[in-house]
Structures are given as C-alpha cells and as structure tokens.
Amino acid sequence: MVSAKTVAGDTILKDKDGKEVKAGSLWSESAVLVIVLRRPGCLLCRDQAITIWKNRDSLPKEMRLVCVLHEWKEREVEAFYPEYFGGELYYDESKAFYAAVHGGQVKKGSVLALLNPFGRAYSNMKRSKKSGQVKDSNLVGDGLTLGGLMIFKQGGDVAYSFAEETFGDHAPFDVVVSEAAKAM
C-alpha cells in the first residue's frame, strides 16, 4: 500500500481563508476522502462533487470530506462552494495530489477527447447533463489537468485511489462507499 506521507503529506495546502495547512494533518485524526478536482466550473467536476456531497450520509460519518483544487479563481470557487460541495476546500498549488493520484506525475488530458462524439469524455458529458444535478457550468481555467479521488486511512495510508483517465471519469459511487467503510 502506498503511504500518503510519501506522496502528499508534507504538501502545503491553503484553505478558503488563505491559511496554510499541511496535507498530512487532513488524515492525522480520521480517514479522509479527497476529491482531486479538475476544475470547479466544469460540468463533469461539479457533477462528481455534488454526487458525493448529496450522498455523504452513505459514507462513514467520521470521514472527512475534502476537495482540492489546482488553481484558485475566487469567482469560480464562490460559484462552486457550497452549492456543489460543502466540505473542506483547499488549494493545492504544487499539484501534489494530482501527481499522487496519477502515480507520481501530473497528467493532462487532450482537448480532442472532448470533441470526439464517440469517445468516453463525450459520453461522460452526456451522463452528467442527464443527471440534472448541475444547473450551470463554464470553461474558465485550466481544464486539462486530470484529477481523481483518493481515500486515506487515519495515519496516512492510501486505502483507495481512482485516477481520471479522460474528462469526467468518476469513481463508481458504490465502490467509493465500500472503500470508505474499509478505510475506517
């Protein structure tokens, strides 16, 4: 099992007020689910965040719910939080979580994937639109840096990691629930 301490524990994050927080403190007292969000204004990202937030009662109540962003655009953050995600929100300027979820390197997607009507990214957009959970979205910011989702056990071991391979890939929620329970 990969240790979170080796991938992101010493990373300095910033909270909504600009206060610096060591990433390792997130899992020091409890397990934590971290959404490694590509872009707060994105239809696909908002759909993932709101699905987890709306269904948080399915997760262990002791589990912290955290979302990290690799860029902090105040207007975008205000439109995202708390409407689409009401948990803890942090700025990961170094993109440590983005590298961690992708095996050590930040991964970028291709714009061509969004334009292919037969591709998975296009199907993911149709799925998110059909869900009806997201009332608006935009294209502001870097939408190419791919994210994912990680669950850390208390103390720092990674219990589960899901990497977004193309735009809008989401960890299956039933798997997230099961892995979250195991992480406690």
Sequence and secondary structure as in RCSB ss.txt:
>XXXX:A:sequence
MVSAKTVAGDTILKDKDGKEVKAGSLWSESAVLVIVLRRPGCLLCRDQAITIWKNRDSLPKEMRLVCVLHEWKER
EVEAFYPEYFGGELYYDESKAFYAAVHGGQVKKGSVLALLNPFGRAYSNMKRSKKSGQVKDSNLVGDGLTLGGLM
IFKQGGDVAYSFAEETFGDHAPFDVVVSEAAKAM
>XXXX:A:secstr
  BHHHHTTT EEE TT  EEEGGGGGSSS EEEEEES TT HHHHHHHHHHHHTGGGS TTSEEEEEESS  HH
HHHHHTTTT  SEEEE TT HHHHHHTTTS  B  HHHHH TTSHHHHHHHHHHHH   S     S   B  EEE
EE TTSBEEEEEE SSTT    HHHHHHHHHHH 
